[in-house]
Amino acid sequence: MVRMKRFLILQVFGALIATMSNGATGYDLAATATNKLAVDLHRQLATGNENLCVSPYSIESALAMTFAGADGETRTEMARVLHFPSDASAVSASFASLQHSLEEMSVKTAELVKESKRFGGPSEPITLSVANRLFAQKGYDFRESFLALVKQNFGAAFELLDFVHDSSRATQHINKWVADQTRDRIRDLIPSGALDETTRLVLANALYLKAPWVDPFSEKATRPEPFRVHGSAPVDVSMMQKRDKHFGYAKGEGYTAVSLPYAGYDLQFIVLLPDDVNGLRALESQLTSQMLAKCAKLETREVDLHMPKFKIEPPTIVLAEKLEVLGMKTAFNKPAGSANFDRMAPRKPNDYLYISQVFHKTFIAVDEKGTEAAAATAVAMMAGTALIQRPPPVEVKIDRPFIYAIQHVPTSVCLFLGRVTDPR
């Protein structure tokens, strides 16, 4: 009789956002792959009229840790869906480089605040913490080489739990870790009953980011203005307003792109606004990773910007089916007996690991001071089977459904990607 075991990979991302700067060498592979998966998942998830928020960086990081343990056809499929090269030996090191670049941003803005306080500059630095952890079943035979690789490249500490005898307590413990890492913004990531005595491993990625704008919006300028909720009749919402020479701006085919810098200019908030009131779906259909990368290099222009405040706190999203549609099938043991994570733990005919589910949960709030966001993803695995003359200011009213992203400028990687159809 085949003994079913599983492991869960958990991703968490929490953030209050400000400006960040493009990063160091070696991160290109990880950054490009993350943005490509971001677009793929956005297309899979943006099917109704609802608001949407995902953290591509959190999802890709957790799956990259999982990928390190994959072998055979499972490894090939995961590489294709995660947009890794055929020679994937550099993947883990690239994610280490990307994480280092993101963490440098925090250090940079802390120094900036220290120096600029005397001159009326930003009073608050970007707070960014990235944490990875392996929650593993006591006594299970994980390969030391796998544990060493994720420790070295993802900084993932190894913590032993007992899923066999008390999966409920293990679930509570992991959910508390997620909540702690995201300043309590992500609670109950793993639903009750999602882990059981067959769970063998939970790989968790948690990110918290808090970032102020370079120049905050004046709360006095915020007033009710119409927004075409779901592209239909206008409804008054709280609209922030500011004219600034440091906004990025570009006119695309059928849309306008605007970027707002956070403290330090290494992180930015991007808005892709369709020209047509009902143009969101058309814009989403033409969204590409190249379009997102170009947003990291927008020309600055004086923009009179009207942008709604919003907060999105959706329930946990399950991603297994979406990833299967993209081509990641054997990782989820489809067909039965096909999963191969032999680089993670020895694969035996009656005892092998596979992913049972991927859970993702996010939070984002944008206001006059900056952006706060959080996200979590859990993958459950079982075994078993510059211009010389400035143009005049341009007015941009974000008064209809739009796409947004939070982007690390130096690397172009999107930490968040989503859409706002109703900012209320």
Secondary structure as UniProt FT lines:
FT   STRAND          5..17
FT   TURN            25..26
FT   HELIX           28..45
FT   STRAND          52..54
FT   HELIX           56..67
FT   TURN            68..69
FT   HELIX           72..81
FT   TURN            82..83
FT   HELIX           88..90
FT   HELIX           91..116
FT   HELIX           117..119
FT   STRAND          127..137
FT   TURN            138..139
FT   HELIX           144..154
FT   STRAND          157..161
FT   HELIX           163..181
FT   TURN            182..184
FT   TURN            192..193
FT   TURN            197..198
FT   STRAND          199..213
FT   HELIX           219..221
FT   STRAND          223..228
FT   HELIX           229..231
FT   STRAND          234..252
FT   TURN            253..254
FT   STRAND          255..262
FT   TURN            263..264
FT   STRAND          267..274
FT   TURN            277..278
FT   HELIX           280..285
FT   HELIX           289..294
FT   HELIX           295..297
FT   STRAND          300..308
FT   STRAND          310..312
FT   STRAND          317..318
FT   HELIX           320..326
FT   HELIX           330..332
FT   TURN            336..337
FT   TURN            342..344
FT   TURN            349..350
FT   STRAND          353..366
FT   STRAND          370..383
FT   STRAND          394..397
FT   STRAND          402..408
FT   TURN            409..411
FT   STRAND          414..420
//
